[in-house]
Amino acid sequence: MSKDAIVIERIFDAPIEDIWKMWTQPEYFQKWYGPKGFTIPVAEINLSVGGKRRICMASPDGNMKMWTTGEHLEISSTERLVYTESMSDEEGNILSPAEMGMPEGYPVKTEITVSLESLGEGTKMVLTHAGLPADSPGASGWNQAFDKLEEYLNK
């Protein structure tokens, strides 16, 4: 894994159990994940160590679909979630970044760590997406997704 990483810290006005659910239950994950305007038509999350993830993110017009797959490496209920992420085809077969039109040097596999800390009524969340430079477009995508998560929680 490269030393490069996107690190984002957010505080949400929601209990830790609710934030955990947003990350681990497909029907909630679909409500906020992805940049503004994007939807998640498919979210399969097998929440067990070694369990697979398969996610489809669709562009606002629905013309572009991006599939990712991964595996859960660590699960500490309501506190820590670690999983890998790779670009894939619809069946979950890993594709090379070059096949997906990504720039040279883009990693085949990245690692996402979500750390949650209860602040009583609120929750501190720290996301670390290892393998991507801190200034990569992924940082903007994550921040847009967390804005969507905040909007959803405040409904």
N, C-alpha and C positions, 0 to 999 in steps of 0.2 A: 504494500500500500504506500502511496506517495505521501510525502510530508504535507503536501498541499491540503487545505481543508477550508470549507465554508463553515463558519461558526456563527450561529445566530441565537441570541438570548431574548426571550419574550416572557412577560408576565401576563397571565390570563386571569380574568375575574371569574374563575370557575374552580370548583374543587378538583383535586388531583384525579379522582376516579373518573370524572367527566372527560378530562384531557386524555387519560389513558384509553378510554373507550373510543375517542376520536381517532386514535392511532391504530387501534387493534381490531375494531369491529367494522367489517366492510361497509355496512349500510351507513355508518357515520363517516368513515374515511372518504367515501364518495361525495359527501356534502361539501368538503372544503379543499381537498387536495388539488394541486395544479395552479398555474397562474390564472389571473383574472380572466374570466370568460371561457376558460377551458372546463370540460366536464370529464367525469370518470364513469364511462358506461360499464366497465368491468373492474371489479376489485375482489380478488380472491386472496384471502389471508388465512393460512393455516398457522395459528398461533401456538407453535411448539418449537423447541430447539430442533433445527433441521427441517422444520416446516417451510413450505414454499409460499411465495407471494407471486401473484401475476396481476399486473395492473395495466389498464388501457386508458390513456389520456387522449381526449379528442379536442381538436381546435374548435373555436367558437362556431365556425361554419360547418363543422363536422367532416370537412374534406381530408384533414390530416389526422391520422391515429398513430400514436406512439405507444408501443408495448414495452413494458419492463418486467423483469423477473428477478427473483432474489430468494435468499434463504435466511431464516432467523438464526442468529448465532447466540444470542443471549436474551433472556426474558426474565426480568425481576418485576413481578406484578406491581403496577402503578408507579414504578420508580425508574426503570431502565429497559430500553428496547434497542437491540443492535441487530441490523440486518444488512445483507449485501444487496446491491442493485446493479443490474446489467440490462442493456437494451436487448430486446428479443423480438421474435416473430409472435404471431397470435397464439401459437402452441406453447410458447415459453422457451423455445430454443434460443440460446444466446447468439446474438449477431455481433460481428465486429463493429466498432465505432465507424470505421471507414465505409462499411456497407450502408451505414445509416447517414453518411454524408457529414460526419463529425470531423473536426480538425485533427491533423496528425498529433499524436501524443495523448489523445483522449483515452482514458483507461477503459478496458473491457469491463472491469468490475470496480465499483466504489462501495464504501461502507458508510452506513448511516447509523448514528447513535443518537437516541433521544433520551435525555436525562430529565426527570421530573422531580420537583421538590415542592412539598405542600407548604403553603404560606397561610394556613388556616382556611379562609374563604377562597383564596386565590392559589395559583400554581405558577411556579417558575419553571420554564422549559428551556433547556439548552439543546440545540440541534447541532451536531457535528457531522458534516458530509465530507468524509475523508476521500481524497483522490481527485478533488476538483479544486482549482485555485480559488482563494477567497474572493477575487474580483471577477470570477466567471459569471456568465449569464444565469447560471443556476442559483446564485445568491438572490437575484431579483425574483426569480420564479418562486423560491421558498418564501421570500418576504410577502409576495402577493398571495401565496397560499395561506400564510399565517394571518394576513389581513382578512381573508375570506373566513378563516376559522373563527377569528374574533367576532366578525359580523354574525356568523351562525350562532355562536354562543350567546350573543346579546339579543337574540330574537325573543 
